[in-house]
Amino acid sequence: MSSLLQKAETSKILQPVEADLLRESGGAAIEWYGRAATALYRAYTIARKSSGAEAKEAEVILPSISCATPANAALLAGVTPRFADIDPRTGMPTLQNIQQCWTPQTCAVVFIHLFGQTADLRSLAEWCRARNVLLIEDMAQALGARLPDGTAAGSVGDLSVYSFNPTKILECGGGALLIRSPKLVPICTTLAGSDTLPPEIDDAQAKTLSLSYRNLHHSLVALLRTRAVDEVSTAFLKLQPAFRPLYLRHMKDPAALAVAWPQLQQVLEHRYRNAQQYDEILAEGNWQRISQWQRSGVCWRYSLLVNFSEKLVEFSEAIRRDGFHVSNLYWPVNDFFRPSDPCPNADEFARRIVNLWVDQTVDRQWVEKCARSLVRNASRFAA
């Protein structure tokens, strides 16, 4: 099947999903991909083209607290990633943080709605428009979420990126780029017709490469967390090109998303109830709760900032020994790609963050036992 026929068939299968997303966001068009990383790649190429920036000069401002995917996709698109520090209470950048990173080469800003939190982006959008900079909303953790004013997340940026792959809100596979600004649609169409992308690797190769990347990332984070080394970017950036085939993927099974889509509200309610259960048990403790999910309506993972950062790894391992999922690996991305962009608040945040599961793999009984494990172990590690 030709790529044009495949795109048309995918769009036909996903017409109800497209209609809902376009209506909620006020969007003009949607492109479907196998990963949000591929959608980000396309978003960066659109931003570079619309700004008139040369490939070697174009820059994108990213949050320093994120997975590495937005920065990896930027390098693949020939755009230099720059990193904004964050508000240490939320893990998300402020307008001032982003302004400090701006240069005349900036073609885009990526704002990630993080851990169930959303932000009022109106001032940021106005600032971007005044500088001919595209605003890209990353919705990987915020599918179905509301902004503080009650409007839909994804309804402010010029472009919005969605992920439906494992560990996200819906885990049926695929990604999407939603184009809100009608003037960008012809640019996207032109780029899609002229791309000479490298061949896509098969699923077995992708699985092997993904595991290798995960192990590399975990190892480098451990070195940084224990302060065994001062920097890892030199070694990481030498290896990074080997992992680029992971980021360009075609949507394999649009029917899976079409089937999963009507279940979104049920999925969100399940996550919300589990988050409420954590909130009740963890109301008191030697930590700060990140609770904006109550306002956004979406909880990706239930998040805490512990007050005993030097014992975070020991604390996490104790919870795991009790049989419960816990993640503390949101390390500042600037340390891997551009340590010359200092982000001290992100470093503090990364040494305190604990993420707990709320998805379909856990129920209220599991959540209660997990929360009790945190309370019990915190009394030892926070002493």
N, C-alpha and C positions, 0 to 999 in steps of 0.2 A: 504494500500500500504506500503511495506517495505521501510525502510529509503534508501536503495541502489537504489530501483526502483524509489523512489521519487526524489532522486538526479539526476538520469539519465534522468528522464522526465523533470526536471527543466533545466538541461543543454541543452537538445534538444530544448526546447522552447526558451531559451536565447542564442542560438548559434550565432546569428548575433551580439548581445551585447558582448558576450565573444570575438568574433573575433576582433571587434573594439578595445576593451580594451587591449587585448593581443598585437595587432599590435602597438598601440600607446605607450604602456609601455615597450615593449620588454619582456613581461611576459611569464611564463612557464605554469601556471595553474590558475584556479579560483574556489573558493568555494563560494556557495550561501547560505545566511542566511536571517532570518527575520529582523535583525537589524545590523547596523554597530557595536553595542556593542558586539554582538555574534562573529563577525569577529575579533574584538579586543581581545576577550577572547581566540580565537583560535591562534591569532598571538602571544599572550603572552606565551601560552603553547608551541608553536613551539620554541620561543626564549629561554625559560627555558630549553627545551630539547636539543637544538642545542649547548647551552653554557655549558651544563653539570652541571649547578648550581642546588643545592638542592632547593626544593620548599620553605623551610623556609628561605633561604638566598637570593633568586633571587630578584633583584630590576629592575625597569624600570624608566627611566627619562622622565618626562612629562612636558609640558609647564605649567606655573602657570596661564596663561590666557587660559581658555578652559571651555567647559561645564564639568560637573562632570563625564560624561560617561566613558572616558578613565581610570580614577582612580577607579571607581566602578568596571569596568570589570577586572582591575588588581587584586583587592582584591578577586574577584570571582575566578580568576585563580591561587590564592596563591602566587602572586607576590607583593612585597612592592613598592608602588608608591613613587618616589622622585620628587621634583619639582624644575625646573630651572626658575630663574628670566628672565625677558624679556627686550628687547629694548623698552623704553617708547614711542618711536615714532611709533612703529608698532604693539606692543602686542605679537611679536614672539621672541623666544629666539635666541641668537647668539651662535656661536660655543663656545665662552668663557664661556657663561652662563651654557651651557651643561657640559663642561669640569669640571666646579667647583662642579658638582653633582656626578661625576663618582666615583665609588668604585669598588673593585675587584668583587663585587656581581652584578654589572650592567650587565644585559643580553640584554637589548633593550633600544632604544631611540625612542620616538614618536615625530614626527614633524608634526604640524598641519598648513596647509596653511590657513590663517585666514583672514576673511572679504574681500576676493577677492585678497589678497596678496599672492604671492609665493616667495620662496627664492632659491638662488643658494645653493644646498645641496652637491656639489661635495666635498668640504673640510670636511664637517661633515661625509659623507659616507666613505671617506678615513680614518678618525680618528676612526670611528666605526669598520671598517674592521681590523685595526691594533690591536684592543682590543677584537676581537671576539664578538662584540656587534651588534645585528641586528638593522637596521634602518627601522622604520615603518613610512610610509607617511600616514597621515590622510587626506583623500580627501573629507570629508563630505561637505565642503564649496567651493570646487575647481574642481568640475566635469567639464572637458573640458578646464581647465586652462592651460596656458603656463608658464614655468619657465623663468627666466630672459634671458637665452640663446636661448629661442625659442622652446626648446624641451617640451614634454608633462609632466605636473605635474603627479607624480606617476611613473616616469620612472627612478628614482634614488634609492629609497629605496629597501631593500631586500623584503619587503612586503608592500602592499598598501591596505588601507581600504576605502571602498566606502559606502555611505548611500544614499538611495532613499526614505527615510521616510519623513513625513510632516516636513516642514520648511527648507528642503534642496533644491537643484537645481531642480531635478525631484522628485515629491512627490507621487509616485505611490506605494511605499512600498518595503521594502527589504533592504538587505545589502550584501556586497561582500568582500571577502579577495582575493586579487590578489597576487600570489606568483611569484616573479621575478626570484629568484635564484633557478635553477633546483635542487640543492642539498637539498633544503628544502621540495620538493614535497613528497618524501617518508616519511619524518617525519610527515607531515600533514596527509598523508594517514593512517599512523599507529595510530596516535592520534585519528583520526576520527573513526577508527574501534574499539578502546579500551575505549572510553569515557563512563563513567557512569554518565551522566548529570541528574540533578533533573528534574522531570516532568515539562512540560511547563504549565503555568497557562492559563486559557481561556481569551478571549479578554475582557470580562466584568470585570474580576478581574484585568487584566492589566490596564484597563482604570481607575479604582478606585485607584489602587496603584500608578499609574502615577500622578494623581491629588493630592494625599496625598504627594507625594515626591515634586511636584512643590510648594505646599503651604508651606511645611517645608523649602525648599530652600529659597523661597522669604522671609519668616519670619526671618530666620537666617541672610540673607543678610541685611535686614533692621536693625537688631540689631547691626551688624558690621558697617554699613554705618553711623549710628547715634552715634557710639562709646558707645552704651549703655552697651556693654559687651566687654571684652578683647579677649575672645576666645570662639568658639562654637564646636571645634572638639571633646571634651569629650562627649558632648551630642549627636552630630551627629553620631559618630562612634558606639555608643551604639545602635542607631536606624538603621544604614545602612544595617545590615544583612536582615532586614525585606523587603528591596526593591530589593534584589538580583534576585528574579524571573523575574523582568522586563528585565533583560539583556540577557536571553537565549531564542531566538525565532527562529522558523523555517520559511522559506519563504512560505507565504500563496498563493500568486497569481503571479507567474512569468509572466503570460500572460500580466498583467498590465504593467510591465516594458518593455516587448517586444513591446507593443503598444506605450508606451511613448518615447522610445529610439529615433525613427526617428525625434521626435520633439525637440531634445536637442538643435540644433543650433538656432531654432526659439525662444526657451525659453531664451537662452543666449543673443540673440540680443535684446529681449524685456527688459531684466534686464539691459543691457548695455545702451540702450536708456534712460531708467528711471534714471540711474546713471548720465548720461550726463546732464539731465535736472536739477537734484540737483546741479551738479557741477557749472552750469551756474549761478544759483540763489544764491548759498551759497559761491561764490568765495570770497566775503568779509564778514568778521564776526569775532567775538571774539572766534575763534576756529581754530584748524588745521584740514584740510581734510586728510583722508587716501585715497589716490588716485592711489594706485598701480594696482587697477583693470583695469586701462587704458592699462597697460602693459600685465597683465595676460589674459585679454579678458573676465574675469568672475567677476561679482559683486554678492556676496551673499547678503549682505546688504550694503547700503551706510553708511559710518561711519565717525563720527566727534569726535575730542577730544576738549571739551569745556575748556575755560580758567577760568571758574567760578565753580570749582568743588564743593564748599560748597553749591551751589544753584542748583546743577544738578537735584535733586529730584523735587524741585519746578518747575524747567524749564520743566522737562519731563511731569509732571502733567498738566501744562498749555497747552502743545501740545496735550495731550490726550483729554483735555476738548474741544479743537477745533475740535476733531473728527479724530485724526490721530494716527497711530501706531508709537510707539517709544519704544525702549528697552535700558535699562542701567544696565542689570543684569549679565554682565560678570565679576563676582567677582573672585578674586584669589582663585584657588582651594586648594592651600596649607593650607588656613585658615580652611578648612573642614577636611582635611585628615592628614596634617603634618605641623603644624605651626612652628615646629623646623627648617624647611627649609625656611629661611627668603627671602622674595621676595618684597623688597620695591618699585621697579619700577612697579611691577604688581599692587601693592596697589594704586599707583599714577594713573596708566592707568585706573583702574577700576572705580575710582572716577571721570573720565573725559569722558568715552566713551558713545556715543549716536549712536544707530543703527536705520536706517530708511528703510522701506520696498521698494523693487524694483520688487517683484515677480509678478505672473500673477493676483494677486488680486487687483493690482493698475495699473492705466493708467497715461498718461502724465498730464492730467488735475488734477488728484488727487495729483500727485507728485508736481506739481507747487503750489497748495494750501498748501500742507504740508510744502514745503520749505518756502513759504511766512509766515506761522505761526512761523517757527523757527526764521526767521529774525525779525519779529515783537516782539516776546516774548524775544529774546536775548537782545533787546535794553533795556528791563526792568531789567532782571536778571543779566546782565553783568555790570550794572551801579555801 
